[in-house]
Amino acid sequence: MRKCSIVDATLVEAPKQHFHQEEKVLLEQAATPADWTPAQRRQKDTEASWTKKHGKSYHGYKLNISADRKYKLIRKRHVSTAKEHDINHFEVVLDRANTSRDAWADTRIARPRARVEHVFGSICAMGGKAIRSIGLARAEFGLSIKATVYNLRRLCSLKVSGVVPI
């Protein structure tokens, strides 16, 4: 069931964080402000980042996936901060075990790209492309669960339609 891979990424919004200028400077140096209480340390997401896409600002993480073009199953996934560029994670999500040598990555050809956008649309329908957790590890866990549930639902759909033998 392995055909051409399509690699793409989508932004996943996290709860917005507001920091003072002094806190931003400390956080960029990977330090935590000393005046934060333990409750503040638990409730501030210092790993999520801001990015702009089409002139609009987003705060959160980025879900990079590699999906099978024919069956629209997610083969590999990777979660990173929103400000990291997609090309940094291309090698991570590229499925080397795929029998096809073809890979599509963020091209402007609408027909093949629509296949991977269907994946993101289905994930969005399962509860939205937003997370309510704090931290990269929890975001990765939550998005991994959504990707797994998507694959299970897709596999059931393929079995019902007779594409995959029971």
Contacts in CASP RR format, 6 or more apart in sequence:
PFRMAT RR
TARGET T0000
AUTHOR 0000-0000-0000
METHOD contacts of the structure
MODEL  1
MRKCSIVDATLVEAPKQHFHQEEKVLLEQAATPADWTPAQRRQKDTEASW
TKKHGKSYHGYKLNISADRKYKLIRKRHVSTAKEHDINHFEVVLDRANTS
RDAWADTRIARPRARVEHVFGSICAMGGKAIRSIGLARAEFGLSIKATVY
NLRRLCSLKVSGVVPI
1 68 0 8 1.000
1 70 0 8 1.000
1 71 0 8 1.000
1 73 0 8 1.000
1 164 0 8 1.000
2 68 0 8 1.000
2 75 0 8 1.000
2 95 0 8 1.000
2 97 0 8 1.000
2 98 0 8 1.000
2 99 0 8 1.000
2 100 0 8 1.000
3 68 0 8 1.000
3 69 0 8 1.000
3 70 0 8 1.000
3 71 0 8 1.000
3 98 0 8 1.000
3 100 0 8 1.000
4 68 0 8 1.000
4 69 0 8 1.000
4 70 0 8 1.000
4 100 0 8 1.000
4 102 0 8 1.000
4 103 0 8 1.000
4 104 0 8 1.000
4 112 0 8 1.000
5 66 0 8 1.000
5 67 0 8 1.000
5 68 0 8 1.000
5 69 0 8 1.000
5 75 0 8 1.000
5 94 0 8 1.000
5 95 0 8 1.000
5 98 0 8 1.000
5 100 0 8 1.000
5 102 0 8 1.000
5 103 0 8 1.000
5 104 0 8 1.000
6 66 0 8 1.000
6 67 0 8 1.000
6 68 0 8 1.000
6 69 0 8 1.000
6 103 0 8 1.000
6 104 0 8 1.000
6 105 0 8 1.000
6 112 0 8 1.000
6 113 0 8 1.000
6 115 0 8 1.000
6 116 0 8 1.000
7 64 0 8 1.000
7 65 0 8 1.000
7 66 0 8 1.000
7 90 0 8 1.000
7 93 0 8 1.000
7 94 0 8 1.000
7 103 0 8 1.000
7 104 0 8 1.000
7 105 0 8 1.000
7 106 0 8 1.000
7 116 0 8 1.000
8 64 0 8 1.000
8 65 0 8 1.000
8 67 0 8 1.000
8 86 0 8 1.000
8 105 0 8 1.000
8 106 0 8 1.000
8 113 0 8 1.000
8 116 0 8 1.000
8 117 0 8 1.000
8 120 0 8 1.000
9 62 0 8 1.000
9 63 0 8 1.000
9 64 0 8 1.000
9 65 0 8 1.000
9 86 0 8 1.000
9 89 0 8 1.000
9 106 0 8 1.000
10 62 0 8 1.000
10 63 0 8 1.000
10 120 0 8 1.000
10 129 0 8 1.000
11 51 0 8 1.000
11 53 0 8 1.000
11 58 0 8 1.000
11 60 0 8 1.000
11 61 0 8 1.000
11 62 0 8 1.000
11 63 0 8 1.000
11 82 0 8 1.000
11 129 0 8 1.000
12 60 0 8 1.000
12 61 0 8 1.000
12 62 0 8 1.000
12 63 0 8 1.000
12 79 0 8 1.000
12 82 0 8 1.000
12 129 0 8 1.000
12 130 0 8 1.000
12 131 0 8 1.000
12 139 0 8 1.000
12 143 0 8 1.000
13 58 0 8 1.000
13 59 0 8 1.000
13 60 0 8 1.000
13 129 0 8 1.000
13 130 0 8 1.000
13 131 0 8 1.000
14 45 0 8 1.000
14 48 0 8 1.000
14 59 0 8 1.000
14 60 0 8 1.000
14 61 0 8 1.000
14 130 0 8 1.000
14 131 0 8 1.000
14 132 0 8 1.000
14 133 0 8 1.000
14 134 0 8 1.000
14 139 0 8 1.000
15 45 0 8 1.000
15 59 0 8 1.000
15 132 0 8 1.000
15 134 0 8 1.000
16 59 0 8 1.000
17 44 0 8 1.000
17 45 0 8 1.000
17 46 0 8 1.000
17 48 0 8 1.000
17 59 0 8 1.000
19 27 0 8 1.000
19 44 0 8 1.000
22 33 0 8 1.000
23 33 0 8 1.000
26 32 0 8 1.000
26 33 0 8 1.000
27 33 0 8 1.000
27 46 0 8 1.000
32 41 0 8 1.000
32 46 0 8 1.000
36 44 0 8 1.000
42 134 0 8 1.000
43 134 0 8 1.000
44 134 0 8 1.000
45 60 0 8 1.000
45 134 0 8 1.000
45 135 0 8 1.000
46 135 0 8 1.000
47 81 0 8 1.000
47 135 0 8 1.000
47 136 0 8 1.000
47 139 0 8 1.000
48 59 0 8 1.000
48 60 0 8 1.000
48 61 0 8 1.000
48 81 0 8 1.000
48 82 0 8 1.000
48 135 0 8 1.000
48 136 0 8 1.000
48 139 0 8 1.000
49 59 0 8 1.000
49 60 0 8 1.000
49 81 0 8 1.000
49 82 0 8 1.000
49 83 0 8 1.000
49 84 0 8 1.000
50 57 0 8 1.000
50 58 0 8 1.000
50 59 0 8 1.000
50 60 0 8 1.000
50 82 0 8 1.000
50 83 0 8 1.000
51 57 0 8 1.000
51 58 0 8 1.000
51 62 0 8 1.000
51 82 0 8 1.000
51 83 0 8 1.000
52 58 0 8 1.000
58 82 0 8 1.000
59 82 0 8 1.000
60 81 0 8 1.000
60 82 0 8 1.000
60 139 0 8 1.000
61 79 0 8 1.000
61 80 0 8 1.000
61 81 0 8 1.000
61 82 0 8 1.000
61 131 0 8 1.000
61 136 0 8 1.000
61 139 0 8 1.000
61 143 0 8 1.000
62 79 0 8 1.000
62 80 0 8 1.000
62 81 0 8 1.000
62 82 0 8 1.000
62 84 0 8 1.000
62 86 0 8 1.000
63 77 0 8 1.000
63 78 0 8 1.000
63 79 0 8 1.000
63 123 0 8 1.000
63 129 0 8 1.000
63 143 0 8 1.000
63 147 0 8 1.000
64 77 0 8 1.000
64 78 0 8 1.000
64 79 0 8 1.000
64 80 0 8 1.000
64 86 0 8 1.000
64 89 0 8 1.000
64 90 0 8 1.000
64 92 0 8 1.000
64 93 0 8 1.000
65 74 0 8 1.000
65 75 0 8 1.000
65 76 0 8 1.000
65 77 0 8 1.000
65 78 0 8 1.000
65 93 0 8 1.000
65 116 0 8 1.000
65 119 0 8 1.000
65 147 0 8 1.000
66 74 0 8 1.000
66 75 0 8 1.000
66 76 0 8 1.000
66 77 0 8 1.000
66 93 0 8 1.000
66 94 0 8 1.000
66 95 0 8 1.000
66 103 0 8 1.000
67 73 0 8 1.000
67 74 0 8 1.000
67 75 0 8 1.000
67 115 0 8 1.000
67 116 0 8 1.000
67 119 0 8 1.000
68 75 0 8 1.000
68 98 0 8 1.000
69 104 0 8 1.000
69 112 0 8 1.000
69 115 0 8 1.000
71 154 0 8 1.000
71 158 0 8 1.000
71 163 0 8 1.000
72 115 0 8 1.000
72 116 0 8 1.000
72 118 0 8 1.000
72 119 0 8 1.000
72 154 0 8 1.000
73 151 0 8 1.000
73 154 0 8 1.000
73 155 0 8 1.000
74 119 0 8 1.000
74 147 0 8 1.000
74 150 0 8 1.000
74 151 0 8 1.000
75 95 0 8 1.000
75 98 0 8 1.000
76 92 0 8 1.000
76 93 0 8 1.000
76 94 0 8 1.000
76 95 0 8 1.000
77 93 0 8 1.000
77 143 0 8 1.000
77 144 0 8 1.000
77 147 0 8 1.000
78 89 0 8 1.000
78 92 0 8 1.000
78 93 0 8 1.000
79 136 0 8 1.000
79 139 0 8 1.000
79 140 0 8 1.000
79 143 0 8 1.000
79 144 0 8 1.000
80 88 0 8 1.000
80 89 0 8 1.000
80 136 0 8 1.000
81 136 0 8 1.000
86 105 0 8 1.000
86 106 0 8 1.000
90 105 0 8 1.000
94 103 0 8 1.000
104 112 0 8 1.000
104 113 0 8 1.000
104 116 0 8 1.000
106 113 0 8 1.000
107 113 0 8 1.000
119 150 0 8 1.000
120 129 0 8 1.000
122 150 0 8 1.000
122 153 0 8 1.000
122 154 0 8 1.000
123 129 0 8 1.000
123 146 0 8 1.000
123 147 0 8 1.000
123 150 0 8 1.000
126 146 0 8 1.000
126 149 0 8 1.000
126 150 0 8 1.000
127 146 0 8 1.000
131 138 0 8 1.000
131 139 0 8 1.000
131 142 0 8 1.000
131 143 0 8 1.000
133 139 0 8 1.000
133 141 0 8 1.000
133 142 0 8 1.000
155 164 0 8 1.000
158 164 0 8 1.000
159 166 0 8 1.000
END
